Amino acid sequence: AQVSAIKFYFDKLPPDVERIFQRALSSSPGPLPTSCHQWFMKSALSHNMLSQMMRKLSAEAGLSRVYTNHSVRASTIVKLKKAGAEGRWICSVSGHRNIQSLESYDQPTVDDMKEMSEKIDGKALASHKR
């Protein structure tokens, strides 16, 4: 579901954008209809505008913490990598200058850690039974 939401978002961006977060076409309250092909103009949100938006969204959603620009950027990069997106394309939307800089986002998820733990537990039990 999260990957399809990201794909839907990318479909609503103008072609050839260099940053993920762009200014909305309409400042009117309420969303644009889903049938509208493009929801954003080719103009990136400023750092301060994005920061204010993140604080507001976190508060309005009643989240346990305030999510930052970087936490959303990092989550997006991790999701795109796990979905099989090419590093060069991730760099083109995240603003990274080289693919190697994406390696720092290769942290195990909670599910990855559970899987590793189960593998260790399984091997420990197998060797204990001998």
N, C-alpha and C positions, 0 to 999 in steps of 0.2 A: 504493500500500500504506500509506503514512504517513497519508494523508487518511482511509482506511477505518479505520485504528487509532484516529485521533482521534474519528471518528464513533462507533465502538464504545465508546470511553471515555465520551463524552458520554451515550450511551444508558444507561450504568450509573450515572450521577449521579442524585441525587434531582431532582425538578422545581424550578424557580425558584431554583437556586443562584446566588450572586453571585460566586463565585470558582471557578477551574478545579480547584484541588487541595483535595479534601475528605478528612475522616477516613474510614478504612475501617470497614465494619460489623463485621468480624471481626478479632480480634487473634490468632486461631489461625494456626499455620504452614500455609502452603499457600493456594492461591487458592480463591475461591468458584467453584462450578460456573458455566459460561457460561450455563446455563439460568436462573440466578438473575437476576431483572429489575434489581435495584438492588444495587450493591456498596458504596456509600458513604452515610454519614449527612450530613445538612445541617449540617455544621460544618467550617469551613475549617481547614486545617493552619496552625499557627503558623509564623511566619518561621523561628524556630530549629529547629523540627521538620523543616521542609522543607529547610533548609540541611544538617542532619545526614543526612537521607535522601539528598540529592544526593551528598554526599561518599561515603557508603557505597555507593550504586549505582555511582558512577564507579569506585571502587576494586574492587568485586566484579566489575564487567564488564571490568576490565583496560583501561580507556580511557586514551588518551594524556594526558588532562588531567582535572581535576576540573570537572565542569559545575556551574554555579551556578543558583540559583533564577531569576536574570534571564536567563541564557542559554537556559534551557528556555522561559521565558515569551516571550522574543523569538522563538525558533524556532517556537513554537506560533502566535504572531501572524502571522509571515511565512507559514507554511503555510496558515493560515486565510484570509489575504488572497489568496494565490495560488489557493486553491480557490474564491474568489468569495464568501466569507462577508461579510455586510454589516458595515460598521464599527461600527454601534450594538450588534450582537450580540457582536462581538469585545470591545468595551468592557465589555459586561455580564459577561463571564467573565474578562477580564484585569485589571479594576479601574481601567482608565483612565476619567477623568471626561469627556473629550470626544474626538470622532473625530479632530480635528486632531493630537492627541498620537500617533496611530498613524502619522503621516507619517514619523516618524523611523525606522520599521521598513522603509521602502521602499528598502532597499539592494539593489544588484544581486547576484544569486547568482553562483557560479562559472560556471554555464551561461550566464547573462545576459552576463557579461563575455566569454566565449568567442564568443558570437553577435555581440556588438558588435565584437570584434576581427576576426572573419571578414568582417563588413561593411566595416570599414575596409580590411582587406587586399584585399578584392575591388575596392573603389573605387580603391585605390592601383594595383593591377595594371592595371585598365582605363584609368586615366589615363596610366600609364607606356607602354602599348602604342600610344598615339596618336602 
